[in-house]
Amino acid sequence: MAGPLAGLRVIDIGTRIAAPFCAGLLGEMGAEVVKLEQPQGGDFMRTIGPFEDGYSLFWAVEGRGRKSATVDLRRPQGQDLFRRLAATADVVCENFRPGTLEGWHIGPADLDPRLVVVRISVFGQDGPKAQRPGLDRMGIGYGGLMHLTGYPDRPPVRPGVTVSDYLTASFCAHAAVASLYARDVRGGQGAVIDASLYGAVLRILEWTIPAYDRLGVVRTREGNRLANSAPLDNYPTADGAFVCIVAGSDANFRRLCSAMGRPELTADARFTTLADRAAHGDLINGIVTEWTRGLTAAEVERACVASDVPVALAYTVADICADDHMAARGDLVAVDDPVLGPVRQQAPFPRFVGEPVAPPTGAPRLGQHNEEVWCGLVGVSPEELARLQANGVV
């Protein structure tokens, strides 16, 4: 795939989501991504459903846009192969427990200093909790987001996707590109990027920490509303859907009152300013709810759009796949999967103006590119590759 990172090579030795997603983002910007997997079974994502005829649709998304080669990094011969491959690369992405690569003699100190090594773990490479195991949910919880998600009278609720994995990967892709710029443009060496899953979550906590530091406020769950803004909610409609409306500012509140046919509300002393509306949030949100419940979601949306009110339906995946705006922008693409054929998926994001959105290559079969990687890039002979495969190294 062409792109601004064309000509760069990324080695993905991660598993599950965080490190592989970082590598995938770089791949969607044009880099060649080589994924190294265990010879027996491969990446754990291959085993997670939902499945079609035994094939993971989760893997079809997370494994796309890369080549697959197999190697056992726990064995000295596999470690040697990795070091030889890394000498041809620009970036390595990994998310093993801290110290694992050093134990295998393939840590950053064992590799070319021009490499950018992205290291993702739950708690970071150092500190008293560094060796603790964990997954995405630990990052969400320890980073402070879990406590803020859900309703105040109910237990915390995890977000609907593995947000700390994806968020950390996105931050790391950004850092990797910055490190490559420093290396290639400013004449420096590579870099080691130490990213914790909780750190990415911590970074997006808005005003949570300074409000505690200066005011002693312990922020907690507010559901779909905000204590400092109203009207704002996911409002129910007559056809069982939900419409997201944000009308906290004075201008947007006036527009919403116009859309509802209730211009007199703008003169109500309880709703004059944002602070007034926030103080009477239950009342004004209840008035909006009464209005939306009498209309279908499409009717609410049309009324809000006509009055220039910020609005969006709470889309299901069926809505996404049928939406004309997303179709016009190319937000979904058909990825040619080697097992299933064309599979509709999310398009690469973001896009570059003037360049078409090209679908990534499909998620590879396990070891599909062994000959291309080990013989073509590393220089292993076909006979040696056959011996390595027979011995379970590849």
Contacts in CASP RR format, 6 or more apart in sequence:
PFRMAT RR
TARGET T0000
AUTHOR 0000-0000-0000
METHOD contacts of the structure
MODEL  1
MAGPLAGLRVIDIGTRIAAPFCAGLLGEMGAEVVKLEQPQGGDFMRTIGP
FEDGYSLFWAVEGRGRKSATVDLRRPQGQDLFRRLAATADVVCENFRPGT
LEGWHIGPADLDPRLVVVRISVFGQDGPKAQRPGLDRMGIGYGGLMHLTG
YPDRPPVRPGVTVSDYLTASFCAHAAVASLYARDVRGGQGAVIDASLYGA
VLRILEWTIPAYDRLGVVRTREGNRLANSAPLDNYPTADGAFVCIVAGSD
ANFRRLCSAMGRPELTADARFTTLADRAAHGDLINGIVTEWTRGLTAAEV
ERACVASDVPVALAYTVADICADDHMAARGDLVAVDDPVLGPVRQQAPFP
RFVGEPVAPPTGAPRLGQHNEEVWCGLVGVSPEELARLQANGVV
1 27 0 8 1.000
1 28 0 8 1.000
1 30 0 8 1.000
1 65 0 8 1.000
1 358 0 8 1.000
1 360 0 8 1.000
1 361 0 8 1.000
2 30 0 8 1.000
2 355 0 8 1.000
2 358 0 8 1.000
3 29 0 8 1.000
3 30 0 8 1.000
3 352 0 8 1.000
3 355 0 8 1.000
4 29 0 8 1.000
4 30 0 8 1.000
4 352 0 8 1.000
5 26 0 8 1.000
5 27 0 8 1.000
5 29 0 8 1.000
5 30 0 8 1.000
5 31 0 8 1.000
5 177 0 8 1.000
6 30 0 8 1.000
6 31 0 8 1.000
7 30 0 8 1.000
7 31 0 8 1.000
7 32 0 8 1.000
8 26 0 8 1.000
8 30 0 8 1.000
8 31 0 8 1.000
8 32 0 8 1.000
8 90 0 8 1.000
8 91 0 8 1.000
8 180 0 8 1.000
9 31 0 8 1.000
9 32 0 8 1.000
9 33 0 8 1.000
9 34 0 8 1.000
9 88 0 8 1.000
9 89 0 8 1.000
9 90 0 8 1.000
9 91 0 8 1.000
10 23 0 8 1.000
10 24 0 8 1.000
10 26 0 8 1.000
10 27 0 8 1.000
10 31 0 8 1.000
10 32 0 8 1.000
10 33 0 8 1.000
10 34 0 8 1.000
10 89 0 8 1.000
10 90 0 8 1.000
10 91 0 8 1.000
10 92 0 8 1.000
10 93 0 8 1.000
11 23 0 8 1.000
11 33 0 8 1.000
11 34 0 8 1.000
11 35 0 8 1.000
11 36 0 8 1.000
11 82 0 8 1.000
11 85 0 8 1.000
11 86 0 8 1.000
11 89 0 8 1.000
11 91 0 8 1.000
11 92 0 8 1.000
11 93 0 8 1.000
12 19 0 8 1.000
12 20 0 8 1.000
12 23 0 8 1.000
12 24 0 8 1.000
12 33 0 8 1.000
12 34 0 8 1.000
12 35 0 8 1.000
12 36 0 8 1.000
12 66 0 8 1.000
12 93 0 8 1.000
13 19 0 8 1.000
13 35 0 8 1.000
13 36 0 8 1.000
13 73 0 8 1.000
13 82 0 8 1.000
13 92 0 8 1.000
13 93 0 8 1.000
13 94 0 8 1.000
13 96 0 8 1.000
14 20 0 8 1.000
14 23 0 8 1.000
14 43 0 8 1.000
14 93 0 8 1.000
14 94 0 8 1.000
14 95 0 8 1.000
14 96 0 8 1.000
15 43 0 8 1.000
15 44 0 8 1.000
15 45 0 8 1.000
15 95 0 8 1.000
16 43 0 8 1.000
16 44 0 8 1.000
16 45 0 8 1.000
16 95 0 8 1.000
16 135 0 8 1.000
16 165 0 8 1.000
17 45 0 8 1.000
17 62 0 8 1.000
17 136 0 8 1.000
17 162 0 8 1.000
17 165 0 8 1.000
17 166 0 8 1.000
17 169 0 8 1.000
18 95 0 8 1.000
18 120 0 8 1.000
18 136 0 8 1.000
18 164 0 8 1.000
18 165 0 8 1.000
18 166 0 8 1.000
18 168 0 8 1.000
18 169 0 8 1.000
18 172 0 8 1.000
18 197 0 8 1.000
19 93 0 8 1.000
19 94 0 8 1.000
19 95 0 8 1.000
19 118 0 8 1.000
19 120 0 8 1.000
19 169 0 8 1.000
19 172 0 8 1.000
20 35 0 8 1.000
20 43 0 8 1.000
20 45 0 8 1.000
20 62 0 8 1.000
20 63 0 8 1.000
20 93 0 8 1.000
20 169 0 8 1.000
21 62 0 8 1.000
21 165 0 8 1.000
21 166 0 8 1.000
21 169 0 8 1.000
21 170 0 8 1.000
22 93 0 8 1.000
22 118 0 8 1.000
22 120 0 8 1.000
22 168 0 8 1.000
22 169 0 8 1.000
22 170 0 8 1.000
22 172 0 8 1.000
22 173 0 8 1.000
22 176 0 8 1.000
23 33 0 8 1.000
23 35 0 8 1.000
23 66 0 8 1.000
23 91 0 8 1.000
23 93 0 8 1.000
24 33 0 8 1.000
24 64 0 8 1.000
24 65 0 8 1.000
24 66 0 8 1.000
24 173 0 8 1.000
25 169 0 8 1.000
25 170 0 8 1.000
25 173 0 8 1.000
26 33 0 8 1.000
26 91 0 8 1.000
26 173 0 8 1.000
26 176 0 8 1.000
26 177 0 8 1.000
27 33 0 8 1.000
27 65 0 8 1.000
27 66 0 8 1.000
27 360 0 8 1.000
28 65 0 8 1.000
28 348 0 8 1.000
28 349 0 8 1.000
28 360 0 8 1.000
29 177 0 8 1.000
31 90 0 8 1.000
31 91 0 8 1.000
32 67 0 8 1.000
33 65 0 8 1.000
33 66 0 8 1.000
33 67 0 8 1.000
34 66 0 8 1.000
34 67 0 8 1.000
34 69 0 8 1.000
34 85 0 8 1.000
34 89 0 8 1.000
34 369 0 8 1.000
34 373 0 8 1.000
34 377 0 8 1.000
35 43 0 8 1.000
35 63 0 8 1.000
35 66 0 8 1.000
35 67 0 8 1.000
35 68 0 8 1.000
35 69 0 8 1.000
35 364 0 8 1.000
36 69 0 8 1.000
36 70 0 8 1.000
36 71 0 8 1.000
36 73 0 8 1.000
36 82 0 8 1.000
36 85 0 8 1.000
37 43 0 8 1.000
37 68 0 8 1.000
37 69 0 8 1.000
37 70 0 8 1.000
37 71 0 8 1.000
37 366 0 8 1.000
37 367 0 8 1.000
38 70 0 8 1.000
38 72 0 8 1.000
39 70 0 8 1.000
39 71 0 8 1.000
39 72 0 8 1.000
39 389 0 8 1.000
39 392 0 8 1.000
39 393 0 8 1.000
39 394 0 8 1.000
41 47 0 8 1.000
41 366 0 8 1.000
42 70 0 8 1.000
42 366 0 8 1.000
43 59 0 8 1.000
43 63 0 8 1.000
45 56 0 8 1.000
45 58 0 8 1.000
45 59 0 8 1.000
45 62 0 8 1.000
45 63 0 8 1.000
46 56 0 8 1.000
46 59 0 8 1.000
46 366 0 8 1.000
47 56 0 8 1.000
48 56 0 8 1.000
48 58 0 8 1.000
48 59 0 8 1.000
49 56 0 8 1.000
49 57 0 8 1.000
49 58 0 8 1.000
50 56 0 8 1.000
50 57 0 8 1.000
50 58 0 8 1.000
51 57 0 8 1.000
52 340 0 8 1.000
55 339 0 8 1.000
55 340 0 8 1.000
57 343 0 8 1.000
59 363 0 8 1.000
60 335 0 8 1.000
60 337 0 8 1.000
60 339 0 8 1.000
60 340 0 8 1.000
60 343 0 8 1.000
60 345 0 8 1.000
60 362 0 8 1.000
60 363 0 8 1.000
61 345 0 8 1.000
61 346 0 8 1.000
61 363 0 8 1.000
62 363 0 8 1.000
63 362 0 8 1.000
63 363 0 8 1.000
63 364 0 8 1.000
64 335 0 8 1.000
64 337 0 8 1.000
64 345 0 8 1.000
64 360 0 8 1.000
64 361 0 8 1.000
64 362 0 8 1.000
64 363 0 8 1.000
65 360 0 8 1.000
65 361 0 8 1.000
65 362 0 8 1.000
65 363 0 8 1.000
66 361 0 8 1.000
66 363 0 8 1.000
66 364 0 8 1.000
67 364 0 8 1.000
67 368 0 8 1.000
67 369 0 8 1.000
67 372 0 8 1.000
67 373 0 8 1.000
68 364 0 8 1.000
68 365 0 8 1.000
68 366 0 8 1.000
68 367 0 8 1.000
68 368 0 8 1.000
68 369 0 8 1.000
69 367 0 8 1.000
69 369 0 8 1.000
69 370 0 8 1.000
69 372 0 8 1.000
69 373 0 8 1.000
69 374 0 8 1.000
69 394 0 8 1.000
70 366 0 8 1.000
70 367 0 8 1.000
70 370 0 8 1.000
70 394 0 8 1.000
71 78 0 8 1.000
71 81 0 8 1.000
71 82 0 8 1.000
71 393 0 8 1.000
71 394 0 8 1.000
72 78 0 8 1.000
72 392 0 8 1.000
72 393 0 8 1.000
72 394 0 8 1.000
73 79 0 8 1.000
73 82 0 8 1.000
73 104 0 8 1.000
73 106 0 8 1.000
74 104 0 8 1.000
75 393 0 8 1.000
77 388 0 8 1.000
77 391 0 8 1.000
77 393 0 8 1.000
78 393 0 8 1.000
78 394 0 8 1.000
79 104 0 8 1.000
79 105 0 8 1.000
79 106 0 8 1.000
81 374 0 8 1.000
81 378 0 8 1.000
81 380 0 8 1.000
81 388 0 8 1.000
81 393 0 8 1.000
81 394 0 8 1.000
82 106 0 8 1.000
83 106 0 8 1.000
83 110 0 8 1.000
83 111 0 8 1.000
84 378 0 8 1.000
84 379 0 8 1.000
85 373 0 8 1.000
85 374 0 8 1.000
85 377 0 8 1.000
85 378 0 8 1.000
86 92 0 8 1.000
86 106 0 8 1.000
86 111 0 8 1.000
86 112 0 8 1.000
86 115 0 8 1.000
87 111 0 8 1.000
87 112 0 8 1.000
88 377 0 8 1.000
88 378 0 8 1.000
89 115 0 8 1.000
90 114 0 8 1.000
90 115 0 8 1.000
90 116 0 8 1.000
90 180 0 8 1.000
91 115 0 8 1.000
91 116 0 8 1.000
91 117 0 8 1.000
91 118 0 8 1.000
91 176 0 8 1.000
91 180 0 8 1.000
92 111 0 8 1.000
92 115 0 8 1.000
92 116 0 8 1.000
92 117 0 8 1.000
92 118 0 8 1.000
93 118 0 8 1.000
93 120 0 8 1.000
93 172 0 8 1.000
93 176 0 8 1.000
94 101 0 8 1.000
94 117 0 8 1.000
94 118 0 8 1.000
94 119 0 8 1.000
94 120 0 8 1.000
95 119 0 8 1.000
95 120 0 8 1.000
95 121 0 8 1.000
96 121 0 8 1.000
97 121 0 8 1.000
97 131 0 8 1.000
97 133 0 8 1.000
98 119 0 8 1.000
98 121 0 8 1.000
98 124 0 8 1.000
98 125 0 8 1.000
98 126 0 8 1.000
98 130 0 8 1.000
98 131 0 8 1.000
99 125 0 8 1.000
101 107 0 8 1.000
101 108 0 8 1.000
102 109 0 8 1.000
102 110 0 8 1.000
107 117 0 8 1.000
108 115 0 8 1.000
108 117 0 8 1.000
108 119 0 8 1.000
108 192 0 8 1.000
111 117 0 8 1.000
113 189 0 8 1.000
113 190 0 8 1.000
114 183 0 8 1.000
114 189 0 8 1.000
114 190 0 8 1.000
115 190 0 8 1.000
116 176 0 8 1.000
116 179 0 8 1.000
116 180 0 8 1.000
116 183 0 8 1.000
116 190 0 8 1.000
116 191 0 8 1.000
116 192 0 8 1.000
116 193 0 8 1.000
117 191 0 8 1.000
117 192 0 8 1.000
117 193 0 8 1.000
118 172 0 8 1.000
118 175 0 8 1.000
118 176 0 8 1.000
118 193 0 8 1.000
118 195 0 8 1.000
119 125 0 8 1.000
119 192 0 8 1.000
119 193 0 8 1.000
119 194 0 8 1.000
119 195 0 8 1.000
120 168 0 8 1.000
120 169 0 8 1.000
120 172 0 8 1.000
120 195 0 8 1.000
120 196 0 8 1.000
120 197 0 8 1.000
121 130 0 8 1.000
121 195 0 8 1.000
121 196 0 8 1.000
121 197 0 8 1.000
122 132 0 8 1.000
122 133 0 8 1.000
122 134 0 8 1.000
122 135 0 8 1.000
122 138 0 8 1.000
122 139 0 8 1.000
122 142 0 8 1.000
122 196 0 8 1.000
122 197 0 8 1.000
122 198 0 8 1.000
123 129 0 8 1.000
123 130 0 8 1.000
123 132 0 8 1.000
123 142 0 8 1.000
123 196 0 8 1.000
123 197 0 8 1.000
123 198 0 8 1.000
124 130 0 8 1.000
124 194 0 8 1.000
124 195 0 8 1.000
124 196 0 8 1.000
125 194 0 8 1.000
126 194 0 8 1.000
132 138 0 8 1.000
136 162 0 8 1.000
136 163 0 8 1.000
136 164 0 8 1.000
136 165 0 8 1.000
136 197 0 8 1.000
137 146 0 8 1.000
137 158 0 8 1.000
137 164 0 8 1.000
138 197 0 8 1.000
138 198 0 8 1.000
139 164 0 8 1.000
139 196 0 8 1.000
139 197 0 8 1.000
139 198 0 8 1.000
139 199 0 8 1.000
139 201 0 8 1.000
140 146 0 8 1.000
140 149 0 8 1.000
140 158 0 8 1.000
140 159 0 8 1.000
140 163 0 8 1.000
140 164 0 8 1.000
140 197 0 8 1.000
140 201 0 8 1.000
141 147 0 8 1.000
141 156 0 8 1.000
141 198 0 8 1.000
141 201 0 8 1.000
142 198 0 8 1.000
142 201 0 8 1.000
143 164 0 8 1.000
143 198 0 8 1.000
143 199 0 8 1.000
143 201 0 8 1.000
143 202 0 8 1.000
143 205 0 8 1.000
144 198 0 8 1.000
144 201 0 8 1.000
144 202 0 8 1.000
144 205 0 8 1.000
144 208 0 8 1.000
145 159 0 8 1.000
145 163 0 8 1.000
145 164 0 8 1.000
145 201 0 8 1.000
145 204 0 8 1.000
145 205 0 8 1.000
146 156 0 8 1.000
146 157 0 8 1.000
146 158 0 8 1.000
147 156 0 8 1.000
147 219 0 8 1.000
147 220 0 8 1.000
147 221 0 8 1.000
148 156 0 8 1.000
148 205 0 8 1.000
148 208 0 8 1.000
148 219 0 8 1.000
148 220 0 8 1.000
148 221 0 8 1.000
148 222 0 8 1.000
149 156 0 8 1.000
149 157 0 8 1.000
149 158 0 8 1.000
149 159 0 8 1.000
149 221 0 8 1.000
150 156 0 8 1.000
150 157 0 8 1.000
150 221 0 8 1.000
150 223 0 8 1.000
151 221 0 8 1.000
151 222 0 8 1.000
151 223 0 8 1.000
152 220 0 8 1.000
152 221 0 8 1.000
152 222 0 8 1.000
152 223 0 8 1.000
154 221 0 8 1.000
156 221 0 8 1.000
163 201 0 8 1.000
164 197 0 8 1.000
164 198 0 8 1.000
164 200 0 8 1.000
164 201 0 8 1.000
165 197 0 8 1.000
167 200 0 8 1.000
167 201 0 8 1.000
167 204 0 8 1.000
168 195 0 8 1.000
168 196 0 8 1.000
168 197 0 8 1.000
168 199 0 8 1.000
168 200 0 8 1.000
170 200 0 8 1.000
171 195 0 8 1.000
171 200 0 8 1.000
171 203 0 8 1.000
172 193 0 8 1.000
172 195 0 8 1.000
175 191 0 8 1.000
175 193 0 8 1.000
175 195 0 8 1.000
176 193 0 8 1.000
179 190 0 8 1.000
179 191 0 8 1.000
179 193 0 8 1.000
180 190 0 8 1.000
182 188 0 8 1.000
182 190 0 8 1.000
182 191 0 8 1.000
183 189 0 8 1.000
183 190 0 8 1.000
183 191 0 8 1.000
207 219 0 8 1.000
208 219 0 8 1.000
211 217 0 8 1.000
211 219 0 8 1.000
212 218 0 8 1.000
212 219 0 8 1.000
224 232 0 8 1.000
224 233 0 8 1.000
224 234 0 8 1.000
225 232 0 8 1.000
225 233 0 8 1.000
225 281 0 8 1.000
225 285 0 8 1.000
226 232 0 8 1.000
226 278 0 8 1.000
227 278 0 8 1.000
228 274 0 8 1.000
228 278 0 8 1.000
229 246 0 8 1.000
229 248 0 8 1.000
229 274 0 8 1.000
229 277 0 8 1.000
229 278 0 8 1.000
230 248 0 8 1.000
230 274 0 8 1.000
230 277 0 8 1.000
230 278 0 8 1.000
230 280 0 8 1.000
230 281 0 8 1.000
230 284 0 8 1.000
230 285 0 8 1.000
231 245 0 8 1.000
231 247 0 8 1.000
231 248 0 8 1.000
231 253 0 8 1.000
231 256 0 8 1.000
231 277 0 8 1.000
231 281 0 8 1.000
231 284 0 8 1.000
231 285 0 8 1.000
231 287 0 8 1.000
231 288 0 8 1.000
232 245 0 8 1.000
232 246 0 8 1.000
232 247 0 8 1.000
232 248 0 8 1.000
232 285 0 8 1.000
233 244 0 8 1.000
233 245 0 8 1.000
233 285 0 8 1.000
233 288 0 8 1.000
233 289 0 8 1.000
234 242 0 8 1.000
234 243 0 8 1.000
234 244 0 8 1.000
234 314 0 8 1.000
235 242 0 8 1.000
235 243 0 8 1.000
235 244 0 8 1.000
235 245 0 8 1.000
235 288 0 8 1.000
235 289 0 8 1.000
235 292 0 8 1.000
235 293 0 8 1.000
235 300 0 8 1.000
236 242 0 8 1.000
236 289 0 8 1.000
236 292 0 8 1.000
236 293 0 8 1.000
237 243 0 8 1.000
237 292 0 8 1.000
237 293 0 8 1.000
237 294 0 8 1.000
237 295 0 8 1.000
237 296 0 8 1.000
237 297 0 8 1.000
237 299 0 8 1.000
237 300 0 8 1.000
238 293 0 8 1.000
238 294 0 8 1.000
238 295 0 8 1.000
238 296 0 8 1.000
239 296 0 8 1.000
239 297 0 8 1.000
240 297 0 8 1.000
241 296 0 8 1.000
241 297 0 8 1.000
241 313 0 8 1.000
241 314 0 8 1.000
242 297 0 8 1.000
242 313 0 8 1.000
242 314 0 8 1.000
243 292 0 8 1.000
243 297 0 8 1.000
243 300 0 8 1.000
243 301 0 8 1.000
243 304 0 8 1.000
243 311 0 8 1.000
243 312 0 8 1.000
243 313 0 8 1.000
243 314 0 8 1.000
244 311 0 8 1.000
244 312 0 8 1.000
244 313 0 8 1.000
244 314 0 8 1.000
245 256 0 8 1.000
245 288 0 8 1.000
245 292 0 8 1.000
245 300 0 8 1.000
245 304 0 8 1.000
245 309 0 8 1.000
245 310 0 8 1.000
245 311 0 8 1.000
246 252 0 8 1.000
246 310 0 8 1.000
246 311 0 8 1.000
247 253 0 8 1.000
247 255 0 8 1.000
247 256 0 8 1.000
247 288 0 8 1.000
247 309 0 8 1.000
247 310 0 8 1.000
248 274 0 8 1.000
248 277 0 8 1.000
249 274 0 8 1.000
250 273 0 8 1.000
250 274 0 8 1.000
252 309 0 8 1.000
252 310 0 8 1.000
253 266 0 8 1.000
253 271 0 8 1.000
253 277 0 8 1.000
254 266 0 8 1.000
255 307 0 8 1.000
255 308 0 8 1.000
255 309 0 8 1.000
256 288 0 8 1.000
256 304 0 8 1.000
256 307 0 8 1.000
256 309 0 8 1.000
257 263 0 8 1.000
257 264 0 8 1.000
257 265 0 8 1.000
257 266 0 8 1.000
258 307 0 8 1.000
259 303 0 8 1.000
259 304 0 8 1.000
259 306 0 8 1.000
259 307 0 8 1.000
259 309 0 8 1.000
260 287 0 8 1.000
260 288 0 8 1.000
260 291 0 8 1.000
260 303 0 8 1.000
262 287 0 8 1.000
262 291 0 8 1.000
265 271 0 8 1.000
265 284 0 8 1.000
265 287 0 8 1.000
266 272 0 8 1.000
269 276 0 8 1.000
270 276 0 8 1.000
270 277 0 8 1.000
270 279 0 8 1.000
270 280 0 8 1.000
270 283 0 8 1.000
270 284 0 8 1.000
271 277 0 8 1.000
271 280 0 8 1.000
271 284 0 8 1.000
277 284 0 8 1.000
291 300 0 8 1.000
292 300 0 8 1.000
295 303 0 8 1.000
297 313 0 8 1.000
300 311 0 8 1.000
301 311 0 8 1.000
301 312 0 8 1.000
301 313 0 8 1.000
304 310 0 8 1.000
304 311 0 8 1.000
305 311 0 8 1.000
313 319 0 8 1.000
315 323 0 8 1.000
320 326 0 8 1.000
320 332 0 8 1.000
321 332 0 8 1.000
321 344 0 8 1.000
326 332 0 8 1.000
330 347 0 8 1.000
330 357 0 8 1.000
331 346 0 8 1.000
331 347 0 8 1.000
331 349 0 8 1.000
332 344 0 8 1.000
332 345 0 8 1.000
332 346 0 8 1.000
332 347 0 8 1.000
333 344 0 8 1.000
333 345 0 8 1.000
333 346 0 8 1.000
333 347 0 8 1.000
333 348 0 8 1.000
333 357 0 8 1.000
333 358 0 8 1.000
333 359 0 8 1.000
334 342 0 8 1.000
334 343 0 8 1.000
334 344 0 8 1.000
334 345 0 8 1.000
334 359 0 8 1.000
335 342 0 8 1.000
335 343 0 8 1.000
335 344 0 8 1.000
335 345 0 8 1.000
335 359 0 8 1.000
335 360 0 8 1.000
335 361 0 8 1.000
335 362 0 8 1.000
336 342 0 8 1.000
336 359 0 8 1.000
336 361 0 8 1.000
336 362 0 8 1.000
337 343 0 8 1.000
337 362 0 8 1.000
337 363 0 8 1.000
338 362 0 8 1.000
338 363 0 8 1.000
338 364 0 8 1.000
338 365 0 8 1.000
338 368 0 8 1.000
339 365 0 8 1.000
343 362 0 8 1.000
345 359 0 8 1.000
347 357 0 8 1.000
347 359 0 8 1.000
348 357 0 8 1.000
348 358 0 8 1.000
348 359 0 8 1.000
348 360 0 8 1.000
351 357 0 8 1.000
370 385 0 8 1.000
370 389 0 8 1.000
370 394 0 8 1.000
371 382 0 8 1.000
371 385 0 8 1.000
374 380 0 8 1.000
374 385 0 8 1.000
374 388 0 8 1.000
374 394 0 8 1.000
375 381 0 8 1.000
375 382 0 8 1.000
375 385 0 8 1.000
380 388 0 8 1.000
385 394 0 8 1.000
388 394 0 8 1.000
END
